[in-house]
């Protein structure tokens, strides 16, 4: 009997979290797991918070993840990782793109972007893996591929799913004209 695995993908609108969750859902489904994916949108079109829940196991009844239940939080941006920290379970992992995207209150000058968030999350007991997915995406050929570089890094935490299985799911989820670019971003993330 496999325990249900709870993964939250968090970011800012327009960062490609939907493709990331589609890829993750596809790859675990090909392994024969019951998968539930749920999208929770904030003001995604205005750079607001976007959250996707991906849950899989032998039998999954609900797509929703409650506070203290997430095994993994994959975050496209540092502040979003900090915002969803209460959802991480004890011993859970955060994989975060070490990028800062100013939310509206910072842009308008009503607030300042918090400092040392990665250190603060670690100090709170979170196991944080932070890396520059954007730089890897640029190296692959487009900043838009940061989502796939992030998923490449995340794929290292799943020994049960082979690199070939990830790549065939990438082929199934990404339009052919962007496939090579995304494969490159995936490898760069996986090997970083």
C-alpha positions, 0 to 999 in steps of 0.5 A: 500500500503506497502512502499518498504523496502530496506536492504543491506547485506554487508561483506567480501567474505566467510562470508555467506552473500549469505545464509543470503540474501537467508534466508531473501528473502525466509522469506519475499516471504512467506509473499506474498511480491514482492522480488528482490535480487541482488548480487554485488560481489567484490573480494569475493574469496580474502576476498573482499567486498561483497554486496547483496541488498534485496528489498521487498514490494507490487511491486518492479521494481529494485533490486538496492539500491541507496545512502540514500535509505537503511532502514537497513544495515546488516554488517558482519564486522565493516569496511564494515558497515562504507564503506556503511554508505552513503547508509543508509537513515535518520532514518535507522538502522545498525546491525553489527557484532562487528568483525574486518577483516583486508582488504588487505591494512592493511594486507600488511601494506599500511594502518591501520584499522580505530579506533572507527568506531562504535562511528563514525557511531553513531556520524554521526547519524546512529542508530547502533546495534553492537554485537559479532555475532562470539562469538554467532556462536562459542557458537552454534558450528561453527564460520561459523554460525555468518551470522545466528546469525546476521540474528537472531538479525535482526529478532527482528526488524521485528515484522511482521514476526514470529519466526516460519516463520523465522525458517521454512525459515531457514529449507528451506535454510539450508542443514539438516546436518547444521540445528540444529547448525544454529537454535541455532545460530539464537536463540542466535542472536535473544535473545542477 
